[in-house]
Structure formats: structure tokens, C-alpha cells
Amino acid sequence: MAQSPLSLKLCEGASVASMDTSRCRLGPQNLAPNPRILYRTPRINLPSVQRCRTVSRTRANAVAREIPSEVSGAVSLENKKKKKGLETDPALLWQRYLEWLYQHKELGLYVDVSRIGFTDEFVEEMEPKFQRAFKAMEELEAGAIANPDEGRMVGHYWLRDSKRTPNPSLQQQIDNTLHAICNFADDIISGKIKAPSSPTGRFTQVLSVGIGGSALGPEFVAEALAPDNPPLKIRFIDNTDPAGIDHQIAQLGPELSSTLVIVISKSGGTPETRNGLLEVQKAFREVGLDFSKQGVAITQEKSLLDNTARIEGWVARFPMFDWVGGRTSELSAVGLLPAALQGIDIKEMLTGASIMDEATRIPVVKTNPAALLALSWYWASDGIGSKDMVVLPYKDSLLLFSRYLQQLVMESLGKEFDLDGNRVNQGLSVYGNKGSTDQHAYIQQLREGVHNFFVTFIEVLRDRPPGHDWELEPGVTCGDYLFGMLQGTRSALYAKNRESLTVTVQEVTPRSVGAMIALYERAVGLYASLINVNAYHQPGVEAGKKAAGEVLALQKRVLSVLNEASCKEPIEPLTLAQIAERCHAVEQIEMIYKIVSHIAANDRALIAEGSCGSPSSIKVFSEECNVEDLYTEI
Ligand SMILES: O=P(O)(O)OC[C@H]1O[C@](O)(CO)[C@@H](O)[C@@H]1O
């Protein structure tokens, strides 16, 4: 017999037949954060408890014009592709390979778009759009307000060439910050800055707390570049999952005393990051450690996090600049400080990015690797994201590249409206892990199943550091197999009309990683211009945050109503419908059921009686009557 979520959660241990009379005990409820902690206001705005009715969510924008797909060029492009098909003649394919292969000699980086089937006619048609995109990029780099909705400049390119800032004070801020990061990392690694409670006086671990752009870049780079024995090892808290947080803290064990906690949040008010910080601070208190002696903040000046760190006297604070977006912040303090603490050469990362920036400023599609990517994306996904981009790095250390790109691409391009206010529902979906591992997971479908993707192969030529390779069969190394798997998959997919492009680097080094980050940042920026969307805002993310705030506000109201009922003599158990009515949220009854289920599953101070398989029969009451709450909440 299928069980409802409630039967599973509320009545753990009880058989379905015995559920009718089961009682589910819940522990004391306390949603209020520790009053001693200053950093406690989440960025999500919780409506006051008086307003626990459903807030109707109307879109702020005026009603937008729906545009037919012909306007975006999608239909004509689709037809052209059908007529053309992919080149199959080996000699012509080789010619195409030679004609389109891009090589950056200094970086040892190649971009091969020969297995994307665009035609010369298409390239010609795209030329005016590209010229507009190059122009827009030039203006952006010169300090234009390239993020009009937020009225912001977009300056991540300045981070690796500070002379390009539109004014000298910004240049100084960038240079000073880089200098401060290098000095701080040196002082931590050398032990000049001490971990006061550590037995050795040294910091040995970094715990990075952040989410989205404040985590994905540092996670990717740590996986790609951290040496086997870094001066400080790094761990991440990138969610508000209590079990995940507990796991990280448990893994640190006694090394908590030698852990440098870096809290990263541009806004300084992201709820998940705030919660991570509060949980870590609690863990510190429980073992008698002074968090302020081990905490570092990376955030915008004067943000809530910045103020907290300043008032509590944390070890250090580093700025996040207003003009650097979260998903393009890897080469700001966000990515550079954690990397430097792991002994990664951050100046090399910046150099790689800077060289790539030079290469991707060239306003000629064929000789600009970022433009080649944008051109390929446009062709392969019809300029409307009709196909997903599967990213397959054939190198374990690049495992997180696809996850990093997922945010960079999807948060930048996934937009409801274009810059003219037309509803376009744009985007480009990105997923992938690594090859050849994924060949044993989903490549079966890619080759033979639904044709809704194109592939980006990331190839690394150097298998191992020099002097370490050996032949596991005559003439064949382990790395040859990896190489063979990549080439084989590329060919096998192409034979079935599945398009792909390949980005090749010599080695995974700080320089090549910096270059790849810059390559994709620029490709996203150019592609956004081609499809006419603002790549630098994320209005859609706010809706989820607002809705989460409404759920938590409703939960407070539910608890308040139950508390009031439990203070009566005798205690008054309430049905879900009664709770909803007293909350003035009749239309939210399903959410109230979920709230009660969740609280019940967590042993808090609620008792639910009734048939768990039939929510309408449930009666709920609180075990405790908090008189203080009675008159304040309602
Ligand atoms: O750095 P913050 O302000 O904590 O934001 C974290 C992430 O949240 C978002 O704003 C939305 O998910 C991302 O763009 C950003 O990287």
C-alpha cells in the first residue's frame, strides 16, 4: 500500500494499519536566532506575521509583448539546418577542421568547432549581430552601465588588468585588494597570523561558507588545482542543509581550532550563507572557541556581513566590488583568497585570464575563441536554447567545471524578457560531469535517444606530470584510453548527427584554468548580446527567495495559532482546516500540511493525531504553551 508523505514522516515506526491513533511527538519550537549573534537578518523579507495570507505575486513589469518565434530567427534557422545536415565526407571534414581550428599558441589552448554544422551563409548572417556584440562588450569594458536593471557597471575583466578600469580609484582598489590577499595568505601559511587555540598555533584548514557564485568558483578551482598536500585544506558549506553542515563540522573534528572560516557573500545577507555562519558559530561556542579569532569575511563594504565582521573584530575582511557579479567573481577575492590559501598560484590564474581577455577582444569571429563558442551555441540551439549543452571534461580534476558553467551560463542567459521588454524565455541548459565516467551513465541516450543536446568536450593533452607515465599494455597508457574514449565518443556522436565542439588545453594549470574561466565569461557575454538579454542580473532567483520567506512566515503563524490553542484548558487540538482558517490562509492548506509534516518529522513541540494517510483527519496541537508568544505574534 502506498504511503502518503505524512504517514512516512509523522508516524515513523507505526504500521499503516495502526496509524489512525498514532501520536507524533515534536520537540520545543524555537525559530528565533541566537540573540547574541548580530548577523541574523536574512535577505529574504519575511512578511510580518499579521500578513500570513497568501500574498498574490504579480509581476512587477508591465505586461510584456509576446514575440513570435520567427522574430528570434529560430524557425528559419531550424529549416536551414534540416536542409544542410552534417558534413560526412572525411576529406571535406578535415578541410573544415583545418579551416575553423582556433589555436592560442601562448596558452596552448585550442577550440575546435568543426563538428558544429554551421554554414558559411549562417556565419555571414550572424556577422552584424556579432559586430554589435563586440561593440557592446567594448562599451562594457569601458565602464558602461551594462547591467541596466541594477544600474551597475560590469567590471570582472578589470580584475585581471586593472589599468582598464574607467577610473584610477577602482584600479587602486583592485591592486590593493590583490596585494592584501597575497600578504594575508602568506601570513596565514607561514604562521605569522596565528590560530590562537590551535595546539601548533597554525591554521591547517579552511572552511568556506557561501552559495552560488560565492561557492561554485572556489569549489571548481580547489578540485582542479589544489596540490595533493596543500598548506591549508579546504571544505565547503554551500547549503542550508543542517545534516550537510554537521557533516563538514564533524569531519573537521578537533581541527576546528585550526580552521579559518571564510564567509563569502556579495550581498552579505543570503539566508543559506547566514545560516551556515550561525551553525558554525554555534559549533565554535560549543567547544569554547572564539569565532572572531578565526573568521574572515568577503563581502561588499557595509553589508550586514561586513558590519558583523567589523563589530565582532574578525581576523580580516576583503571587499567584493559592486561591479562584480557573483557568477563572475572567481577572479576576485571570492576565488583568489581560498585559492591562495591552498597554495595555488593566483597570479598565474590572473595572467591566464588576462591573456584570454586579450584574445577574446578581437572583433573577428573566426579568430576569437569566445565568439566561436557563442556562434556554435547559437547554431546548435537555434539561438533559443532548443538544445542543451552537455559539458564533458575528460579529466577528473575538471569534474566541477560543468557545475561552475551551469550557473555562469544559465543564470546569465536564462531570462524571461529581452532588453527591449519582449517575453523571450531565453536560456541554454548546461549539465555534465566528466568523461569517460559519463559514458557508463547517459551517453547511451545521447547517441541513440532523444536528440536534444550538443556536447562540449574538454580535452587535456597532458595525462600525468612528466616522468610518471607507464604502459599498461604494450604501447598504451591509461591516459591513451581516456584519449581514445573522448575521440571515440566524439566520432560516434557525430556519426549519429550529434554536434559537438572541443576545447583543448595542454595541462590543467592555474594559467589554463584562469584562461578557461575568462573564455566562458566572454562567450556568455557575447552570446547574451546576440540574443539581446541582460546577462548580469537574476530577477528569477528572487521569486524563489520571496516564496521561501512566505513559507517561513506562514510557519511562524501556524506555530503561533497552535501555541494559542495549546494554552486553552483543555488543550484544543486543531484540524488542518481550522489552522488554515485561524491563519487567515485557507488557500494555503496544502502548505500548512507540509509545514506540520516537516515539523513533526523533526521532533519539535507538536503532536499530530489521526490517520496519516488522510490529512483531513489529522488533529494537531502543541505540547507547550508559551504565554509570552500569545500576545506578541497574533
Ligand atoms: O554572494 P551572495 O550575495 O551571497 O549571493 C549568492 C548567489 O545568490 C544569487 O544572487 C542568486 O542565486 C547568485 O547570483 C549569487 O551568486
The ligand as an SDF file (V2000), in Angstrom:
LIG
                    3D

 16 16  0  0  0  0  0  0  0  0999 V2000
   27.0840   36.2550   -2.8490 O   0  0  0  0  0  0  0  0  0  0  0  0
   25.6640   36.3120   -2.3820 P   0  0  0  0  0  0  0  0  0  0  0  0
   25.1280   37.6980   -2.3280 O   0  0  0  0  0  0  0  0  0  0  0  0
   25.5120   35.5970   -1.0790 O   0  0  0  0  0  0  0  0  0  0  0  0
   24.7790   35.5690   -3.4570 O   0  0  0  0  0  0  0  0  0  0  0  0
   24.9520   34.2210   -3.7480 C   0  0  0  0  0  0  0  0  0  0  0  0
   24.2910   33.8700   -5.0490 C   0  0  0  0  0  0  0  0  0  0  0  0
   22.9140   34.2000   -4.9950 O   0  0  0  0  0  0  0  0  0  0  0  0
   22.4990   34.7030   -6.2510 C   0  0  0  0  0  0  0  0  0  0  0  0
   22.2810   36.0510   -6.1260 O   0  0  0  0  0  0  0  0  0  0  0  0
   21.2300   34.0930   -6.7090 C   0  0  0  0  0  0  0  0  0  0  0  0
   21.3160   32.7270   -6.6940 O   0  0  0  0  0  0  0  0  0  0  0  0
   23.6720   34.4270   -7.1920 C   0  0  0  0  0  0  0  0  0  0  0  0
   23.6880   35.2540   -8.2870 O   0  0  0  0  0  0  0  0  0  0  0  0
   24.7950   34.6070   -6.2550 C   0  0  0  0  0  0  0  0  0  0  0  0
   25.9810   34.0950   -6.7710 O   0  0  0  0  0  0  0  0  0  0  0  0
  1  2  2  0
  2  3  1  0
  2  4  1  0
  2  5  1  0
  5  6  1  0
  6  7  1  0
  7  8  1  0
  7 15  1  0
  8  9  1  0
  9 10  1  0
  9 11  1  0
  9 13  1  0
 11 12  1  0
 13 14  1  0
 13 15  1  0
 15 16  1  0
M  END
$$$$
